[in-house]
């Protein structure tokens, strides 16, 4: 198993990851991981192995694709997925 990636998050990103709109679609293990986002002062960190991060990105994209009536949420999810993809790509180099 790969080492976990330390993913810095803004408060907005943390809140979006822990929102009901997203957590409803997460597998129980993934939901537990999201619920353990670490807070250090006003900074937040998610620790996740690359395979689970890929799964999380896929789930975020899937939810965004099905949110046709909430364009604000769709945009927020798209931005979050793009951010996480960049973290994953950087880790793979």
Secondary structure, DSSP 8 states (H G I E B T S, - for coil): ----EEEEE-HHHHHHHTSHHHHTTS-HHHHHHHHT-EEETTEEEEEE-HHHHHHHHHHHHHHHHH-TT-HHHHHHHHHHHHHHHHHHHHHH-
